[in-house]
């Protein structure tokens, strides 16, 4: 079972995650896609990464907007799985979002 991260460890892991915000024991990020099909492609790319990691986000898809929420429910807070998944979401989403900006 993964261990909870300290505030300092979370801050360090989030140093290059400028579009993510911490709300208590949750990391949140909203991604605005070019259109609905692009949002689905982003979600598909994220799904592939979550399966590799074995850790899954809560996702709310509204037309071309994706809202991601990350926490490790089994330990009641943030772990390395959450910060690693945030980085993977950035990579997956960035390959689509930047291509259409």
VMD Tcl script that builds the backbone (N, CA, C; Angstrom):
set m [mol new atoms 303]
animate dup $m
set s [atomselect $m all]
$s set {name element resname resid chain x y z} {
  {N N UNK 1 A 0.838 -1.175 0.000}
  {CA C UNK 1 A 0.000 0.000 0.000}
  {C C UNK 1 A 0.892 1.250 0.000}
  {N N UNK 2 A 0.593 2.225 -0.838}
  {CA C UNK 2 A 1.428 3.428 -0.883}
  {C C UNK 2 A 1.284 4.256 0.393}
  {N N UNK 3 A 2.339 4.992 0.706}
  {CA C UNK 3 A 2.344 5.832 1.902}
  {C C UNK 3 A 1.925 7.254 1.557}
  {N N UNK 4 A 1.293 7.915 2.523}
  {CA C UNK 4 A 0.928 9.316 2.351}
  {C C UNK 4 A 2.175 10.175 2.184}
  {N N UNK 5 A 2.076 11.181 1.323}
  {CA C UNK 5 A 3.169 12.122 1.144}
  {C C UNK 5 A 3.037 13.263 2.146}
  {N N UNK 6 A 4.172 13.812 2.546}
  {CA C UNK 6 A 4.158 14.996 3.409}
  {C C UNK 6 A 3.833 16.215 2.546}
  {N N UNK 7 A 3.501 17.320 3.181}
  {CA C UNK 7 A 3.241 18.554 2.436}
  {C C UNK 7 A 4.448 18.952 1.596}
  {N N UNK 8 A 5.637 18.818 2.160}
  {CA C UNK 8 A 6.858 19.169 1.428}
  {C C UNK 8 A 7.048 18.269 0.208}
  {N N UNK 9 A 6.778 16.982 0.356}
  {CA C UNK 9 A 6.904 16.058 -0.778}
  {C C UNK 9 A 5.874 16.376 -1.868}
  {N N UNK 10 A 4.681 16.738 -1.465}
  {CA C UNK 10 A 3.648 17.104 -2.438}
  {C C UNK 10 A 4.057 18.368 -3.174}
  {N N UNK 11 A 4.515 19.373 -2.441}
  {CA C UNK 11 A 4.951 20.624 -3.066}
  {C C UNK 11 A 6.078 20.383 -4.066}
  {N N UNK 12 A 7.016 19.542 -3.690}
  {CA C UNK 12 A 8.141 19.228 -4.580}
  {C C UNK 12 A 7.663 18.519 -5.845}
  {N N UNK 13 A 6.773 17.554 -5.674}
  {CA C UNK 13 A 6.261 16.790 -6.821}
  {C C UNK 13 A 5.415 17.655 -7.746}
  {N N UNK 14 A 4.795 18.705 -7.192}
  {CA C UNK 14 A 3.922 19.563 -7.987}
  {C C UNK 14 A 4.630 20.789 -8.558}
  {N N UNK 15 A 5.915 20.891 -8.333}
  {CA C UNK 15 A 6.649 22.080 -8.770}
  {C C UNK 15 A 6.506 22.351 -10.265}
  {N N UNK 16 A 6.419 21.313 -11.066}
  {CA C UNK 16 A 6.290 21.499 -12.514}
  {C C UNK 16 A 4.874 21.187 -13.021}
  {N N UNK 17 A 3.927 21.149 -12.116}
  {CA C UNK 17 A 2.528 20.910 -12.478}
  {C C UNK 17 A 1.736 22.206 -12.278}
  {N N UNK 18 A 2.070 23.219 -13.063}
  {CA C UNK 18 A 1.541 24.564 -12.842}
  {C C UNK 18 A 0.031 24.676 -12.979}
  {N N UNK 19 A -0.587 23.804 -13.746}
  {CA C UNK 19 A -2.033 23.889 -13.950}
  {C C UNK 19 A -2.834 23.058 -12.955}
  {N N UNK 20 A -2.137 22.371 -12.058}
  {CA C UNK 20 A -2.802 21.567 -11.033}
  {C C UNK 20 A -2.913 22.379 -9.758}
  {N N UNK 21 A -3.965 22.105 -8.985}
  {CA C UNK 21 A -4.108 22.752 -7.687}
  {C C UNK 21 A -4.415 21.676 -6.638}
  {N N UNK 22 A -3.979 21.966 -5.455}
  {CA C UNK 22 A -4.255 21.048 -4.346}
  {C C UNK 22 A -5.422 21.592 -3.546}
  {N N UNK 23 A -6.381 20.739 -3.290}
  {CA C UNK 23 A -7.511 21.072 -2.427}
  {C C UNK 23 A -7.584 19.991 -1.365}
  {N N UNK 24 A -6.962 20.255 -0.238}
  {CA C UNK 24 A -6.916 19.261 0.842}
  {C C UNK 24 A -6.165 18.019 0.410}
  {N N UNK 25 A -6.858 16.886 0.373}
  {CA C UNK 25 A -6.244 15.611 0.000}
  {C C UNK 25 A -6.491 15.253 -1.455}
  {N N UNK 26 A -6.734 16.248 -2.296}
  {CA C UNK 26 A -7.046 16.006 -3.699}
  {C C UNK 26 A -6.245 16.940 -4.591}
  {N N UNK 27 A -5.759 16.403 -5.702}
  {CA C UNK 27 A -5.155 17.224 -6.756}
  {C C UNK 27 A -6.201 17.376 -7.848}
  {N N UNK 28 A -6.348 18.606 -8.355}
  {CA C UNK 28 A -7.362 18.876 -9.373}
  {C C UNK 28 A -6.760 19.611 -10.562}
  {N N UNK 29 A -7.327 19.292 -11.729}
  {CA C UNK 29 A -6.882 19.944 -12.973}
  {C C UNK 29 A -8.044 19.928 -13.943}
  {N N UNK 30 A -8.241 21.030 -14.635}
  {CA C UNK 30 A -9.227 21.111 -15.703}
  {C C UNK 30 A -8.480 21.266 -17.011}
  {N N UNK 31 A -8.871 20.468 -17.996}
  {CA C UNK 31 A -8.269 20.519 -19.323}
  {C C UNK 31 A -9.354 20.910 -20.317}
  {N N UNK 32 A -9.088 21.943 -21.077}
  {CA C UNK 32 A -10.008 22.390 -22.116}
  {C C UNK 32 A -9.472 21.894 -23.458}
  {N N UNK 33 A -10.199 20.997 -24.089}
  {CA C UNK 33 A -9.790 20.434 -25.377}
  {C C UNK 33 A -10.290 21.325 -26.517}
  {N N UNK 34 A -9.810 21.050 -27.691}
  {CA C UNK 34 A -10.201 21.786 -28.885}
  {C C UNK 34 A -11.674 21.556 -29.210}
  {N N UNK 35 A -12.132 20.312 -29.061}
  {CA C UNK 35 A -13.514 19.947 -29.343}
  {C C UNK 35 A -13.817 18.631 -28.618}
  {N N UNK 36 A -15.057 18.149 -28.736}
  {CA C UNK 36 A -15.450 16.932 -28.033}
  {C C UNK 36 A -14.643 15.708 -28.459}
  {N N UNK 37 A -14.442 15.470 -29.769}
  {CA C UNK 37 A -13.632 14.303 -30.141}
  {C C UNK 37 A -12.210 14.358 -29.567}
  {N N UNK 38 A -11.635 15.545 -29.472}
  {CA C UNK 38 A -10.297 15.671 -28.880}
  {C C UNK 38 A -10.347 15.356 -27.393}
  {N N UNK 39 A -11.392 15.783 -26.716}
  {CA C UNK 39 A -11.545 15.462 -25.295}
  {C C UNK 39 A -11.598 13.955 -25.091}
  {N N UNK 40 A -12.283 13.257 -25.973}
  {CA C UNK 40 A -12.358 11.797 -25.888}
  {C C UNK 40 A -10.980 11.180 -26.147}
  {N N UNK 41 A -10.223 11.715 -27.094}
  {CA C UNK 41 A -8.872 11.196 -27.348}
  {C C UNK 41 A -7.971 11.403 -26.132}
  {N N UNK 42 A -8.106 12.572 -25.486}
  {CA C UNK 42 A -7.336 12.822 -24.263}
  {C C UNK 42 A -7.715 11.792 -23.203}
  {N N UNK 43 A -9.003 11.592 -23.013}
  {CA C UNK 43 A -9.462 10.634 -22.011}
  {C C UNK 43 A -8.962 9.225 -22.319}
  {N N UNK 44 A -8.949 8.864 -23.581}
  {CA C UNK 44 A -8.437 7.550 -23.977}
  {C C UNK 44 A -6.943 7.430 -23.667}
  {N N UNK 45 A -6.173 8.479 -23.972}
  {CA C UNK 45 A -4.733 8.463 -23.680}
  {C C UNK 45 A -4.491 8.371 -22.175}
  {N N UNK 46 A -5.284 9.089 -21.395}
  {CA C UNK 46 A -5.163 9.027 -19.939}
  {C C UNK 46 A -5.535 7.628 -19.438}
  {N N UNK 47 A -6.558 7.026 -20.012}
  {CA C UNK 47 A -6.976 5.685 -19.596}
  {C C UNK 47 A -5.852 4.672 -19.779}
  {N N UNK 48 A -5.128 4.781 -20.868}
  {CA C UNK 48 A -4.006 3.873 -21.107}
  {C C UNK 48 A -2.963 4.031 -19.996}
  {N N UNK 49 A -2.656 5.272 -19.634}
  {CA C UNK 49 A -1.655 5.516 -18.589}
  {C C UNK 49 A -2.142 5.068 -17.214}
  {N N UNK 50 A -3.423 5.242 -16.931}
  {CA C UNK 50 A -3.924 4.826 -15.628}
  {C C UNK 50 A -3.874 3.312 -15.474}
  {N N UNK 51 A -4.116 2.607 -16.546}
  {CA C UNK 51 A -4.034 1.147 -16.491}
  {C C UNK 51 A -2.603 0.696 -16.255}
  {N N UNK 52 A -1.648 1.363 -16.893}
  {CA C UNK 52 A -0.232 1.026 -16.671}
  {C C UNK 52 A 0.151 1.241 -15.215}
  {N N UNK 53 A -0.340 2.331 -14.635}
  {CA C UNK 53 A 0.008 2.700 -13.264}
  {C C UNK 53 A -0.824 1.933 -12.235}
  {N N UNK 54 A -2.004 1.496 -12.633}
  {CA C UNK 54 A -2.892 0.824 -11.698}
  {C C UNK 54 A -3.532 1.778 -10.708}
  {N N UNK 55 A -3.704 3.017 -11.125}
  {CA C UNK 55 A -4.294 4.057 -10.267}
  {C C UNK 55 A -5.162 4.915 -11.170}
  {N N UNK 56 A -6.381 5.209 -10.737}
  {CA C UNK 56 A -7.355 5.819 -11.630}
  {C C UNK 56 A -7.895 7.125 -11.078}
  {N N UNK 57 A -8.063 8.122 -11.935}
  {CA C UNK 57 A -8.603 9.407 -11.496}
  {C C UNK 57 A -10.134 9.394 -11.490}
  {N N UNK 58 A -10.702 10.353 -10.803}
  {CA C UNK 58 A -12.103 10.667 -11.001}
  {C C UNK 58 A -12.120 11.684 -12.131}
  {N N UNK 59 A -12.978 11.453 -13.119}
  {CA C UNK 59 A -13.027 12.325 -14.294}
  {C C UNK 59 A -14.463 12.758 -14.544}
  {N N UNK 60 A -14.627 14.036 -14.803}
  {CA C UNK 60 A -15.916 14.587 -15.197}
  {C C UNK 60 A -15.714 15.215 -16.576}
  {N N UNK 61 A -16.424 14.698 -17.566}
  {CA C UNK 61 A -16.314 15.200 -18.940}
  {C C UNK 61 A -17.571 15.982 -19.270}
  {N N UNK 62 A -17.390 17.241 -19.617}
  {CA C UNK 62 A -18.491 18.122 -20.019}
  {C C UNK 62 A -18.133 18.737 -21.363}
  {N N UNK 63 A -18.727 18.220 -22.428}
  {CA C UNK 63 A -18.467 18.641 -23.797}
  {C C UNK 63 A -16.975 18.546 -24.076}
  {N N UNK 64 A -16.244 19.645 -24.114}
  {CA C UNK 64 A -14.814 19.586 -24.422}
  {C C UNK 64 A -13.937 19.892 -23.205}
  {N N UNK 65 A -14.548 19.850 -22.020}
  {CA C UNK 65 A -13.833 20.151 -20.784}
  {C C UNK 65 A -13.753 18.898 -19.920}
  {N N UNK 66 A -12.528 18.570 -19.505}
  {CA C UNK 66 A -12.283 17.427 -18.623}
  {C C UNK 66 A -11.828 17.946 -17.267}
  {N N UNK 67 A -12.455 17.455 -16.213}
  {CA C UNK 67 A -12.060 17.792 -14.847}
  {C C UNK 67 A -11.491 16.522 -14.221}
  {N N UNK 68 A -10.227 16.588 -13.807}
  {CA C UNK 68 A -9.560 15.448 -13.179}
  {C C UNK 68 A -9.413 15.698 -11.679}
  {N N UNK 69 A -9.667 14.673 -10.878}
  {CA C UNK 69 A -9.456 14.706 -9.431}
  {C C UNK 69 A -8.662 13.465 -9.053}
  {N N UNK 70 A -7.592 13.673 -8.300}
  {CA C UNK 70 A -6.720 12.576 -7.904}
  {C C UNK 70 A -6.575 12.524 -6.390}
  {N N UNK 71 A -6.731 11.351 -5.843}
  {CA C UNK 71 A -6.447 11.066 -4.444}
  {C C UNK 71 A -6.328 9.553 -4.314}
  {N N UNK 72 A -5.659 9.104 -3.290}
  {CA C UNK 72 A -5.565 7.663 -3.040}
  {C C UNK 72 A -6.550 7.337 -1.928}
  {N N UNK 73 A -7.715 6.877 -2.326}
  {CA C UNK 73 A -8.804 6.630 -1.379}
  {C C UNK 73 A -8.418 5.623 -0.303}
  {N N UNK 74 A -7.634 4.614 -0.674}
  {CA C UNK 74 A -7.311 3.545 0.274}
  {C C UNK 74 A -6.503 4.024 1.480}
  {N N UNK 75 A -5.781 5.147 1.333}
  {CA C UNK 75 A -5.014 5.671 2.470}
  {C C UNK 75 A -5.514 7.050 2.910}
  {N N UNK 76 A -6.521 7.565 2.233}
  {CA C UNK 76 A -7.137 8.819 2.647}
  {C C UNK 76 A -6.309 10.058 2.397}
  {N N UNK 77 A -5.577 10.080 1.296}
  {CA C UNK 77 A -4.775 11.271 1.003}
  {C C UNK 77 A -3.963 11.115 -0.259}
  {N N UNK 78 A -2.935 11.932 -0.359}
  {CA C UNK 78 A -2.100 11.973 -1.559}
  {C C UNK 78 A -0.857 11.112 -1.406}
  {N N UNK 79 A -0.591 10.331 -2.445}
  {CA C UNK 79 A 0.579 9.458 -2.473}
  {C C UNK 79 A 1.343 9.711 -3.773}
  {N N UNK 80 A 2.449 9.019 -3.904}
  {CA C UNK 80 A 3.246 9.117 -5.124}
  {C C UNK 80 A 2.421 8.685 -6.341}
  {N N UNK 81 A 1.436 7.829 -6.157}
  {CA C UNK 81 A 0.577 7.436 -7.273}
  {C C UNK 81 A -0.177 8.633 -7.846}
  {N N UNK 82 A -0.609 9.538 -6.981}
  {CA C UNK 82 A -1.350 10.710 -7.436}
  {C C UNK 82 A -0.456 11.697 -8.183}
  {N N UNK 83 A 0.719 11.946 -7.643}
  {CA C UNK 83 A 1.606 12.899 -8.318}
  {C C UNK 83 A 2.137 12.310 -9.624}
  {N N UNK 84 A 2.410 11.013 -9.633}
  {CA C UNK 84 A 2.860 10.372 -10.873}
  {C C UNK 84 A 1.745 10.397 -11.915}
  {N N UNK 85 A 0.517 10.115 -11.498}
  {CA C UNK 85 A -0.594 10.152 -12.441}
  {C C UNK 85 A -0.829 11.563 -12.964}
  {N N UNK 86 A -0.678 12.566 -12.132}
  {CA C UNK 86 A -0.810 13.957 -12.595}
  {C C UNK 86 A 0.200 14.247 -13.697}
  {N N UNK 87 A 1.435 13.802 -13.515}
  {CA C UNK 87 A 2.451 13.990 -14.556}
  {C C UNK 87 A 2.072 13.257 -15.844}
  {N N UNK 88 A 1.557 12.063 -15.712}
  {CA C UNK 88 A 1.155 11.295 -16.900}
  {C C UNK 88 A -0.037 11.933 -17.603}
  {N N UNK 89 A -0.961 12.492 -16.838}
  {CA C UNK 89 A -2.099 13.197 -17.442}
  {C C UNK 89 A -1.602 14.414 -18.201}
  {N N UNK 90 A -0.656 15.136 -17.638}
  {CA C UNK 90 A -0.088 16.298 -18.324}
  {C C UNK 90 A 0.506 15.895 -19.670}
  {N N UNK 91 A 1.253 14.826 -19.683}
  {CA C UNK 91 A 1.868 14.356 -20.924}
  {C C UNK 91 A 0.804 13.929 -21.925}
  {N N UNK 92 A -0.154 13.160 -21.471}
  {CA C UNK 92 A -1.209 12.666 -22.368}
  {C C UNK 92 A -2.056 13.810 -22.900}
  {N N UNK 93 A -2.483 14.702 -22.040}
  {CA C UNK 93 A -3.334 15.814 -22.464}
  {C C UNK 93 A -2.552 16.821 -23.289}
  {N N UNK 94 A -1.332 17.083 -22.894}
  {CA C UNK 94 A -0.521 18.082 -23.587}
  {C C UNK 94 A -0.290 17.766 -25.039}
  {N N UNK 95 A -0.192 16.498 -25.365}
  {CA C UNK 95 A 0.057 16.129 -26.763}
  {C C UNK 95 A -1.132 16.487 -27.651}
  {N N UNK 96 A -2.321 16.604 -27.077}
  {CA C UNK 96 A -3.507 16.980 -27.868}
  {C C UNK 96 A -3.827 18.456 -27.751}
  {N N UNK 97 A -3.763 18.990 -26.530}
  {CA C UNK 97 A -4.152 20.386 -26.306}
  {C C UNK 97 A -3.220 21.339 -27.031}
  {N N UNK 98 A -1.922 21.138 -26.901}
  {CA C UNK 98 A -0.964 22.054 -27.526}
  {C C UNK 98 A -1.030 22.005 -29.054}
  {N N UNK 99 A -1.429 20.859 -29.590}
  {CA C UNK 99 A -1.489 20.719 -31.045}
  {C C UNK 99 A -2.570 21.585 -31.656}
  {N N UNK 100 A -3.560 21.997 -30.846}
  {CA C UNK 100 A -4.701 22.748 -31.378}
  {C C UNK 100 A -4.788 24.171 -30.857}
  {N N UNK 101 A -3.856 24.609 -30.039}
  {CA C UNK 101 A -3.926 25.958 -29.493}
  {C C UNK 101 A -3.466 26.980 -30.512}
}
mol reanalyze $m
mol bondsrecalc $m
mol representation Tube
mol addrep $m
